[in-house]
């Protein structure tokens, strides 16, 4: 039986207080510097002024809150309640869409990224379709970060680096007990 992560995120969006770490599922990592992570993402992806960014799985807006004031940013989530909460907390643009069927046209954004969401996908086929969709809507860069290689949570999907052929692999953006990594593909 497949775990219903969407129900978890709907509940977090509807029941949790306005703490973005809790809403976004980082309640055990509320000491991470999300602004530093957003800056690291910008350097890695070579994001410059005037560039557009699409985030897959924006949650409560932990990273989007730092990006939306500097760039043309749109967050997405598959939970409509989470999208509503992200907009309430951050006042940035966000829409409901599935990662494996992104509602935007081809090459709509300069950069597309996902941070800490791939382990919540229902299966590896969904993840492959999500990667294909991210590549379809991106012009310059696709970055998938906080990819789970190890986890104490048995319901998380675990990945190896070879799941991301053609991607440059680098370390995670912050310290965690379990190993995670980042996969980046430069399209131009």
HELIX and SHEET records of a PDB file:
HELIX    1   1 UNK A    5  UNK A   15  1                                  11    
HELIX    2   2 UNK A   20  UNK A   23  1                                   4    
HELIX    3   3 UNK A   27  UNK A   29  5                                   3    
HELIX    4   4 UNK A   34  UNK A   45  1                                  12    
HELIX    5   5 UNK A   64  UNK A   67  1                                   4    
HELIX    6   6 UNK A   80  UNK A   90  1                                  11    
HELIX    7   7 UNK A  118  UNK A  120  5                                   3    
HELIX    8   8 UNK A  124  UNK A  137  1                                  14    
HELIX    9   9 UNK A  161  UNK A  163  5                                   3    
SHEET    1   A 7 UNK A  93  UNK A  96  0                                        
SHEET    2   A 7 UNK A  72  UNK A  77  1                                        
SHEET    3   A 7 UNK A  52  UNK A  56  1                                        
SHEET    4   A 7 UNK A 109  UNK A 115  1                                        
SHEET    5   A 7 UNK A 138  UNK A 148  1                                        
SHEET    6   A 7 UNK A 180  UNK A 186 -1                                        
SHEET    7   A 7 UNK A 168  UNK A 171 -1                                        
END                                                                             
